[in-house]
Amino acid sequence: MGQHAIWLVDRSKLFREGLKMLLRDSVFTVTLEAPDISQTEDLTAEQQPSLILVALTTQLEQASEEEQQLTHLCSSTETPVVVLSDQMSLQQLKAAMKAGANGYLLRDITPDALKQSLMLVITGEKVLPSDLVDVLVSGRSLRMAEPANDLPPDLSAREQCILNCLAHGYPNKIIAKRLNIAEGTVKVHIKTVFKKIRARNRTEAAIWALNHGYGHDSSCAS
């Protein structure tokens, strides 16, 4: 089995160095690294790799520009593109696949699972987070099927705000900043929300939120 060249796009130099070390003894070799997508635009066709791995942010303030860059990248090359994200964001996943990405994975994926996923993409498959696959297999829907007013009566305004943030895929640190509360308080609210809507994890909570009309409003006042 031959070597596969990878372009790696990520703001964090530490992450890029770590991933290069992780892939050192595998069939993958990072031949180019860049902090953002725009720095890959001037490369010639002869330099095209087997795969491009792009890390995107889940912060809504930066998402629009990144999604435009991702769309341009996917449309300008036949090389498969895989997106890496910090948190599960259904909106970002939808945008990435619409842009033409061949995969959407989370940073907390295991090394072996990452290598296997990248190989699947190179062979023509599309890959998604295992949590999302589990949710789909269990019978939950990604459709915005139920009206927003069909809500459990005991969801407080703050808990509904938390759900809106989860629908956007925000990590706890961002939620805490937006609501002007401590991260520990965010964790407590999220646990309570999980219990009330019977979600086992953030992915299920985000899907529930989108199914009930959340995720359209990026603002969440405290």
Backbone as CSV, one residue per row, in Angstrom:
resi,resn,N_x,N_y,N_z,CA_x,CA_y,CA_z,C_x,C_y,C_z
1,MET,0.845,-1.186,0.000,0.000,0.000,0.000,0.883,1.240,0.000
2,GLY,0.684,2.164,-0.957,1.532,3.335,-1.067,1.180,4.420,-0.069
3,GLN,2.045,5.438,-0.034,1.818,6.567,0.855,0.787,7.527,0.260
4,HIS,0.049,8.175,1.125,-0.952,9.150,0.718,-0.588,10.504,1.303
5,ALA,-0.414,11.485,0.431,-0.078,12.843,0.871,-1.330,13.561,1.368
6,ILE,-1.184,14.282,2.471,-2.290,15.021,3.065,-1.903,16.486,3.227
7,TRP,-2.847,17.360,2.899,-2.705,18.760,3.278,-3.476,18.952,4.571
8,LEU,-2.897,19.629,5.516,-3.505,19.830,6.823,-3.700,21.322,7.074
9,VAL,-4.952,21.716,7.278,-5.279,23.121,7.529,-5.863,23.257,8.928
10,ASP,-5.143,23.961,9.799,-5.593,24.149,11.175,-4.874,25.346,11.775
11,ARG,-5.606,26.172,12.516,-4.996,27.351,13.127,-3.902,26.995,14.132
12,SER,-4.066,25.865,14.801,-3.154,25.498,15.885,-1.916,24.773,15.362
13,LYS,-0.756,25.388,15.508,0.497,24.739,15.108,0.751,23.507,15.968
14,LEU,0.380,23.591,17.250,0.568,22.452,18.143,-0.241,21.253,17.659
15,PHE,-1.485,21.492,17.245,-2.313,20.401,16.735,-1.709,19.828,15.463
16,ARG,-1.235,20.707,14.581,-0.658,20.234,13.319,0.574,19.363,13.580
17,GLU,1.423,19.802,14.500,2.618,19.022,14.827,2.229,17.677,15.435
18,GLY,1.215,17.691,16.299,0.773,16.453,16.931,0.213,15.464,15.930
19,LEU,-0.561,15.965,14.983,-1.143,15.075,13.981,-0.070,14.511,13.051
20,LYS,0.918,15.319,12.724,2.011,14.818,11.887,2.750,13.679,12.584
21,MET,2.969,13.821,13.880,3.628,12.752,14.641,2.752,11.514,14.698
22,LEU,1.449,11.722,14.858,0.503,10.607,14.929,0.498,9.803,13.637
23,LEU,0.639,10.500,12.511,0.565,9.834,11.205,1.919,9.359,10.690
24,ARG,2.963,9.611,11.456,4.334,9.352,10.988,4.545,7.912,10.530
25,ASP,4.017,6.944,11.243,4.248,5.536,10.914,3.063,4.909,10.171
26,SER,2.238,5.757,9.569,1.068,5.249,8.842,1.279,5.446,7.343
27,VAL,0.228,5.183,6.575,0.307,5.357,5.126,0.058,6.805,4.723
28,PHE,-0.139,7.673,5.721,-0.417,9.077,5.452,0.797,9.944,5.801
29,THR,1.069,10.915,4.961,2.155,11.854,5.208,1.654,13.271,4.971
30,VAL,1.833,14.144,5.956,1.439,15.543,5.798,2.510,16.247,4.970
31,THR,2.155,16.649,3.755,3.123,17.278,2.859,2.984,18.794,2.821
32,LEU,1.872,19.288,3.354,1.685,20.728,3.435,0.810,21.039,4.639
33,GLU,1.132,22.100,5.361,0.296,22.533,6.472,0.110,24.038,6.390
34,ALA,-1.069,24.491,6.797,-1.376,25.915,6.729,-2.371,26.266,7.832
35,PRO,-2.334,27.512,8.311,-3.262,27.920,9.364,-4.669,28.224,8.861
36,ASP,-4.838,28.463,7.560,-6.178,28.699,7.030,-6.250,28.278,5.561
37,ILE,-7.478,28.118,5.081,-7.721,27.577,3.746,-7.128,28.445,2.648
38,SER,-7.140,29.755,2.851,-6.708,30.662,1.789,-5.260,30.417,1.358
39,GLN,-4.452,29.860,2.244,-3.045,29.647,1.917,-2.806,28.414,1.053
40,THR,-3.859,27.708,0.679,-3.719,26.553,-0.219,-4.085,26.908,-1.654
41,GLU,-4.527,28.135,-1.896,-5.113,28.483,-3.190,-4.110,28.555,-4.341
42,ASP,-2.871,28.928,-4.074,-1.907,29.175,-5.146,-1.069,27.947,-5.522
43,LEU,-1.367,26.808,-4.952,-0.576,25.614,-5.239,-0.949,25.027,-6.600
44,THR,0.012,24.474,-7.280,-0.222,23.946,-8.621,-0.867,22.575,-8.578
45,ALA,-1.396,22.170,-9.720,-2.075,20.875,-9.811,-1.137,19.725,-9.491
46,GLU,0.152,19.900,-9.814,1.118,18.830,-9.561,1.297,18.562,-8.065
47,GLN,0.917,19.524,-7.253,1.094,19.372,-5.817,-0.138,18.801,-5.119
48,GLN,-1.150,18.449,-5.896,-2.388,17.965,-5.288,-2.141,16.703,-4.463
49,PRO,-2.669,16.653,-3.235,-2.495,15.488,-2.360,-3.587,14.451,-2.571
50,SER,-3.557,13.416,-1.766,-4.620,12.415,-1.807,-5.851,12.878,-1.048
51,LEU,-5.637,13.805,-0.087,-6.733,14.232,0.768,-6.376,15.559,1.423
52,ILE,-7.389,16.388,1.674,-7.192,17.656,2.391,-8.006,17.607,3.679
53,LEU,-7.352,17.817,4.801,-7.990,17.780,6.115,-8.068,19.204,6.644
54,VAL,-9.299,19.692,6.845,-9.514,21.088,7.218,-10.236,21.179,8.558
55,ALA,-9.653,21.888,9.508,-10.292,22.112,10.801,-11.087,23.408,10.746
56,LEU,-12.375,23.337,11.100,-13.231,24.515,11.121,-13.618,24.846,12.550
57,THR,-13.934,26.102,12.782,-14.419,26.514,14.090,-15.919,26.316,14.149
58,THR,-16.471,26.152,15.372,-17.921,26.076,15.528,-18.486,27.410,15.978
59,GLN,-17.643,28.428,16.102,-18.124,29.743,16.503,-18.814,30.416,15.323
60,LEU,-20.074,30.781,15.521,-20.900,31.295,14.436,-20.299,32.546,13.813
61,GLU,-19.614,33.377,14.627,-19.067,34.634,14.137,-18.048,34.421,13.024
62,GLN,-17.395,33.256,13.004,-16.366,32.981,12.018,-16.812,31.972,10.963
63,ALA,-17.997,31.428,11.133,-18.414,30.305,10.299,-18.669,30.701,8.852
64,SER,-19.292,31.847,8.623,-19.682,32.226,7.269,-18.479,32.309,6.334
65,GLU,-17.420,32.990,6.751,-16.231,33.123,5.914,-15.576,31.770,5.675
66,GLU,-15.503,30.945,6.724,-14.890,29.621,6.582,-15.688,28.759,5.609
67,GLU,-17.010,28.824,5.689,-17.848,28.021,4.805,-17.672,28.445,3.347
68,GLN,-17.521,29.758,3.116,-17.268,30.246,1.765,-15.925,29.744,1.250
69,GLN,-14.908,29.787,2.112,-13.585,29.291,1.720,-13.626,27.799,1.444
70,LEU,-14.377,27.067,2.268,-14.492,25.618,2.082,-15.186,25.305,0.763
71,THR,-16.235,26.037,0.442,-16.944,25.833,-0.821,-16.012,26.077,-2.004
72,HIS,-15.229,27.147,-1.912,-14.284,27.456,-2.988,-13.231,26.356,-3.127
73,LEU,-12.728,25.879,-1.993,-11.717,24.823,-2.018,-12.271,23.548,-2.650
74,CYS,-13.458,23.131,-2.214,-14.046,21.886,-2.725,-14.371,21.978,-4.215
75,SER,-14.765,23.158,-4.668,-15.135,23.323,-6.072,-13.922,23.469,-6.988
76,SER,-12.770,23.791,-6.405,-11.583,24.042,-7.228,-10.636,22.847,-7.301
77,THR,-11.000,21.742,-6.655,-10.136,20.566,-6.689,-10.973,19.297,-6.695
78,GLU,-10.439,18.249,-7.289,-11.099,16.946,-7.243,-10.619,16.135,-6.056
79,THR,-9.689,16.694,-5.281,-9.174,16.020,-4.090,-10.239,15.987,-3.000
80,PRO,-10.497,14.844,-2.384,-11.485,14.789,-1.305,-11.081,15.648,-0.117
81,VAL,-12.073,16.278,0.490,-11.858,17.170,1.628,-12.605,16.630,2.836
82,VAL,-11.925,16.570,3.975,-12.544,16.141,5.231,-12.472,17.288,6.228
83,VAL,-13.592,17.560,6.884,-13.667,18.634,7.877,-13.516,18.058,9.274
84,LEU,-12.710,18.728,10.099,-12.572,18.401,11.515,-13.223,19.506,12.328
85,SER,-14.000,19.148,13.351,-14.660,20.155,14.172,-14.444,19.879,15.654
86,ASP,-14.439,20.943,16.465,-14.277,20.790,17.914,-15.500,20.155,18.545
87,GLN,-16.670,20.573,18.103,-17.928,20.107,18.669,-18.872,19.709,17.540
88,MET,-19.809,18.808,17.873,-20.809,18.402,16.900,-21.764,19.558,16.631
89,SER,-21.814,20.022,15.401,-22.728,21.089,14.988,-23.454,20.628,13.738
90,LEU,-24.753,20.391,13.869,-25.520,19.902,12.726,-25.576,20.937,11.611
91,GLN,-25.631,22.217,11.990,-25.637,23.258,10.965,-24.316,23.279,10.211
92,GLN,-23.220,23.142,10.948,-21.915,23.140,10.297,-21.744,21.893,9.436
93,LEU,-22.218,20.756,9.933,-22.140,19.517,9.160,-22.890,19.678,7.835
94,LYS,-24.105,20.227,7.913,-24.906,20.428,6.707,-24.194,21.361,5.740
95,ALA,-23.613,22.446,6.277,-22.909,23.411,5.432,-21.680,22.774,4.788
96,ALA,-20.960,21.944,5.560,-19.753,21.303,5.039,-20.087,20.341,3.903
97,MET,-21.137,19.554,4.081,-21.507,18.596,3.042,-22.062,19.323,1.807
98,LYS,-22.796,20.422,2.042,-23.309,21.207,0.925,-22.161,21.851,0.146
99,ALA,-21.089,22.214,0.877,-19.924,22.822,0.226,-19.178,21.822,-0.639
100,GLY,-19.389,20.533,-0.381,-18.730,19.507,-1.176,-17.744,18.655,-0.413
101,ALA,-17.724,18.783,0.925,-16.809,17.975,1.734,-17.191,16.496,1.655
102,ASN,-16.195,15.640,1.780,-16.418,14.191,1.716,-16.510,13.550,3.093
103,GLY,-16.282,14.343,4.129,-16.357,13.805,5.477,-16.431,14.915,6.511
104,TYR,-16.976,14.568,7.676,-17.095,15.505,8.796,-16.807,14.695,10.049
105,LEU,-15.732,15.031,10.741,-15.305,14.277,11.913,-15.044,15.216,13.084
106,LEU,-15.035,14.661,14.283,-14.764,15.452,15.485,-13.327,15.246,15.947
107,ARG,-12.762,16.270,16.577,-11.371,16.212,17.014,-11.112,15.129,18.060
108,ASP,-12.148,14.741,18.801,-11.923,13.736,19.836,-11.982,12.303,19.289
109,ILE,-11.944,12.158,17.978,-11.910,10.838,17.363,-10.610,10.134,17.749
110,THR,-10.654,8.813,17.888,-9.447,8.073,18.240,-8.485,8.037,17.053
111,PRO,-7.193,7.909,17.302,-6.225,7.864,16.193,-6.538,6.782,15.163
112,ASP,-6.856,5.579,15.633,-7.153,4.488,14.692,-8.390,4.799,13.855
113,ALA,-9.427,5.350,14.520,-10.658,5.677,13.800,-10.405,6.774,12.774
114,LEU,-9.537,7.720,13.108,-9.205,8.784,12.158,-8.529,8.201,10.916
115,LYS,-7.537,7.355,11.126,-6.823,6.759,9.996,-7.776,5.940,9.119
116,GLN,-8.647,5.166,9.760,-9.596,4.350,8.999,-10.568,5.234,8.222
117,SER,-11.006,6.329,8.859,-11.944,7.238,8.202,-11.302,7.910,6.997
118,LEU,-10.055,8.342,7.145,-9.356,8.989,6.035,-9.180,8.019,4.870
119,MET,-8.887,6.767,5.183,-8.722,5.773,4.125,-10.050,5.524,3.404
120,LEU,-11.147,5.508,4.151,-12.461,5.332,3.534,-12.762,6.467,2.561
121,VAL,-12.412,7.689,2.957,-12.652,8.838,2.078,-11.825,8.718,0.804
122,ILE,-10.564,8.302,0.941,-9.697,8.151,-0.228,-10.252,7.103,-1.195
123,THR,-10.923,6.098,-0.655,-11.496,5.048,-1.502,-12.876,5.417,-2.048
124,GLY,-13.331,6.646,-1.750,-14.578,7.113,-2.335,-15.780,7.166,-1.416
125,GLU,-15.587,6.822,-0.133,-16.701,6.851,0.812,-16.823,8.224,1.463
126,LYS,-17.960,8.464,2.106,-18.152,9.648,2.941,-18.195,9.197,4.403
127,VAL,-17.650,10.019,5.299,-17.596,9.625,6.703,-18.236,10.699,7.576
128,LEU,-18.919,10.239,8.643,-19.580,11.114,9.605,-19.248,10.648,11.014
129,PRO,-19.454,11.499,12.032,-19.163,11.098,13.412,-19.986,9.882,13.834
130,SER,-19.378,8.995,14.587,-20.079,7.786,15.023,-21.281,8.118,15.902
131,ASP,-21.198,9.198,16.713,-22.332,9.596,17.549,-23.555,9.907,16.694
132,LEU,-23.335,10.595,15.584,-24.436,10.947,14.708,-25.023,9.696,14.065
133,VAL,-24.170,8.792,13.645,-24.638,7.537,13.048,-25.477,6.759,14.059
134,ASP,-25.023,6.708,15.324,-25.771,6.001,16.372,-27.156,6.600,16.547
135,VAL,-27.225,7.941,16.524,-28.506,8.618,16.693,-29.438,8.289,15.533
136,LEU,-28.906,8.322,14.314,-29.730,8.026,13.144,-30.227,6.592,13.162
137,VAL,-29.357,5.664,13.558,-29.731,4.256,13.616,-30.805,4.021,14.670
138,SER,-30.753,4.822,15.767,-31.716,4.639,16.849,-33.099,5.167,16.479
139,GLY,-33.198,5.825,15.322,-34.510,6.235,14.856,-34.829,7.697,14.988
140,ARG,-33.910,8.507,15.503,-34.174,9.938,15.595,-34.054,10.585,14.224
141,SER,-34.668,11.724,14.071,-34.703,12.390,12.768,-33.962,13.708,12.804
142,LEU,-33.365,14.086,11.674,-32.741,15.400,11.543,-33.734,16.415,10.970
143,ARG,-34.950,15.992,10.671,-35.915,16.900,10.082,-36.420,17.901,11.114
144,MET,-36.710,19.128,10.660,-37.322,20.127,11.517,-38.815,19.840,11.525
145,ALA,-39.192,18.736,12.151,-40.538,18.229,11.975,-41.542,18.798,12.968
146,GLU,-41.097,19.105,14.189,-42.040,19.483,15.215,-41.998,20.976,15.458
147,PRO,-43.123,21.588,15.778,-43.170,23.033,15.983,-42.437,23.465,17.235
148,ALA,-41.966,24.719,17.231,-41.171,25.233,18.331,-41.969,25.347,19.623
149,ASN,-43.302,25.476,19.519,-44.084,25.644,20.741,-44.444,24.320,21.384
150,ASP,-44.024,23.222,20.794,-44.259,21.901,21.387,-43.121,21.605,22.352
151,LEU,-43.103,22.290,23.486,-41.980,22.226,24.416,-42.414,21.650,25.755
152,PRO,-41.519,20.932,26.417,-41.826,20.496,27.779,-42.124,21.708,28.645
153,PRO,-43.156,21.683,29.462,-43.567,22.857,30.227,-42.534,23.311,31.258
154,ASP,-41.604,22.430,31.632,-40.669,22.796,32.694,-39.305,23.240,32.176
155,LEU,-39.203,23.563,30.889,-37.953,24.121,30.368,-37.930,25.622,30.654
156,SER,-36.975,26.054,31.455,-36.875,27.469,31.780,-36.340,28.256,30.586
157,ALA,-36.435,29.588,30.663,-35.912,30.435,29.596,-34.413,30.218,29.427
158,ARG,-33.681,30.077,30.525,-32.244,29.846,30.459,-31.932,28.499,29.798
159,GLU,-32.726,27.471,30.124,-32.510,26.150,29.534,-32.820,26.152,28.040
160,GLN,-33.817,26.921,27.636,-34.107,27.055,26.216,-32.955,27.768,25.508
161,CYS,-32.353,28.728,26.216,-31.195,29.433,25.664,-30.020,28.465,25.499
162,ILE,-29.821,27.611,26.488,-28.771,26.589,26.413,-29.008,25.687,25.210
163,LEU,-30.260,25.283,24.996,-30.593,24.436,23.850,-30.279,25.136,22.533
164,ASN,-30.555,26.431,22.475,-30.249,27.185,21.258,-28.752,27.159,20.971
165,CYS,-27.955,27.295,22.034,-26.499,27.251,21.888,-26.032,25.857,21.459
166,LEU,-26.635,24.821,22.030,-26.277,23.449,21.658,-26.617,23.177,20.196
167,ALA,-27.724,23.750,19.729,-28.110,23.575,18.328,-27.069,24.177,17.396
168,HIS,-26.386,25.223,17.867,-25.331,25.846,17.072,-23.992,25.133,17.232
169,GLY,-23.922,24.151,18.151,-22.681,23.423,18.343,-21.662,24.159,19.195
170,TYR,-22.099,25.157,19.967,-21.149,25.909,20.773,-20.562,25.051,21.894
171,PRO,-19.262,25.118,22.143,-18.673,24.460,23.313,-19.039,25.222,24.582
172,ASN,-18.812,24.596,25.749,-19.210,25.203,27.013,-18.584,26.571,27.235
173,LYS,-17.339,26.728,26.812,-16.646,28.000,27.013,-17.358,29.130,26.295
174,ILE,-17.805,28.881,25.068,-18.500,29.901,24.292,-19.884,30.175,24.880
175,ILE,-20.572,29.108,25.313,-21.893,29.286,25.934,-21.772,30.153,27.174
176,ALA,-20.757,29.856,27.993,-20.551,30.636,29.222,-20.319,32.107,28.915
177,LYS,-19.545,32.374,27.863,-19.245,33.758,27.485,-20.496,34.461,26.981
178,ARG,-21.282,33.773,26.163,-22.486,34.383,25.593,-23.525,34.671,26.660
179,LEU,-23.609,33.789,27.668,-24.625,33.956,28.715,-24.085,34.661,29.953
180,ASN,-22.767,34.952,29.929,-22.130,35.641,31.055,-22.283,34.861,32.361
181,ILE,-22.036,33.562,32.274,-22.078,32.698,33.457,-20.839,31.808,33.464
182,ALA,-20.587,31.148,34.586,-19.408,30.290,34.712,-19.601,28.997,33.918
183,GLU,-18.474,28.415,33.466,-18.552,27.145,32.727,-19.176,26.053,33.578
184,GLY,-18.893,26.081,34.888,-19.485,25.089,35.785,-21.003,25.190,35.801
185,THR,-21.518,26.418,35.736,-22.965,26.625,35.694,-23.546,26.112,34.385
186,VAL,-22.796,26.301,33.302,-23.231,25.785,31.998,-23.380,24.271,32.067
187,LYS,-22.391,23.604,32.663,-22.439,22.146,32.775,-23.667,21.689,33.545
188,VAL,-23.991,22.413,34.616,-25.173,22.063,35.417,-26.440,22.210,34.585
189,HIS,-26.549,23.320,33.850,-27.722,23.538,32.999,-27.835,22.454,31.932
190,ILE,-26.721,22.104,31.330,-26.741,21.096,30.270,-27.199,19.747,30.816
191,LYS,-26.720,19.382,32.006,-27.160,18.125,32.631,-28.670,18.126,32.838
192,THR,-29.176,19.258,33.308,-30.623,19.365,33.555,-31.399,19.259,32.248
193,VAL,-30.894,19.934,31.209,-31.550,19.880,29.901,-31.559,18.454,29.368
194,PHE,-30.422,17.775,29.467,-30.343,16.376,29.015,-31.442,15.543,29.670
195,LYS,-31.605,15.733,30.976,-32.587,14.938,31.730,-34.004,15.251,31.265
196,LYS,-34.297,16.540,31.055,-35.659,16.938,30.705,-36.054,16.499,29.295
197,ILE,-35.113,16.524,28.370,-35.462,16.150,26.988,-35.051,14.712,26.678
198,ARG,-34.514,14.031,27.682,-34.123,12.627,27.567,-33.046,12.414,26.507
199,ALA,-32.057,13.293,26.505,-30.918,13.168,25.594,-29.739,12.557,26.347
200,ARG,-28.972,11.723,25.663,-27.817,11.068,26.290,-26.527,11.852,26.105
201,ASN,-26.500,12.734,25.110,-25.269,13.472,24.832,-25.605,14.745,24.060
202,ARG,-24.557,15.528,23.735,-24.760,16.809,23.055,-25.340,16.632,21.656
203,THR,-24.964,15.538,20.992,-25.479,15.300,19.642,-26.987,15.117,19.667
204,GLU,-27.474,14.281,20.567,-28.910,14.057,20.675,-29.627,15.337,21.089
205,ALA,-29.011,16.095,22.002,-29.624,17.355,22.447,-29.720,18.345,21.289
206,ALA,-28.659,18.419,20.468,-28.668,19.334,19.325,-29.743,18.939,18.322
207,ILE,-29.892,17.646,18.080,-30.903,17.170,17.146,-32.304,17.471,17.682
208,TRP,-32.496,17.225,18.988,-33.789,17.540,19.608,-34.079,19.024,19.459
209,ALA,-33.067,19.853,19.722,-33.243,21.304,19.641,-33.637,21.734,18.233
210,LEU,-32.947,21.205,17.217,-33.267,21.561,15.837,-34.661,21.075,15.442
211,ASN,-35.035,19.898,15.929,-36.362,19.364,15.645,-37.475,20.199,16.271
212,HIS,-37.105,20.987,17.316,-38.095,21.787,18.026,-37.921,23.278,17.758
213,GLY,-37.265,23.613,16.659,-37.245,24.993,16.223,-36.093,25.835,16.701
214,TYR,-35.138,25.257,17.398,-33.972,26.021,17.865,-32.916,26.098,16.770
215,GLY,-31.944,26.991,16.985,-30.803,27.070,16.094,-30.896,28.136,15.035
216,HIS,-32.046,28.782,14.918,-32.199,29.835,13.910,-31.678,31.181,14.415
217,ASP,-31.809,31.394,15.728,-31.399,32.671,16.323,-30.037,32.495,16.971
218,SER,-29.036,33.234,16.481,-27.676,33.107,17.016,-27.492,33.854,18.324
219,SER,-28.434,34.726,18.662,-28.300,35.495,19.900,-28.886,34.714,21.052
220,CYS,-28.329,34.917,22.227,-28.820,34.261,23.435,-28.535,35.199,24.594
221,ALA,-29.453,36.053,24.873,-29.204,37.038,25.931,-29.309,36.395,27.291
222,SER,-28.502,36.879,28.214,-28.556,36.349,29.583,-29.710,36.966,30.328
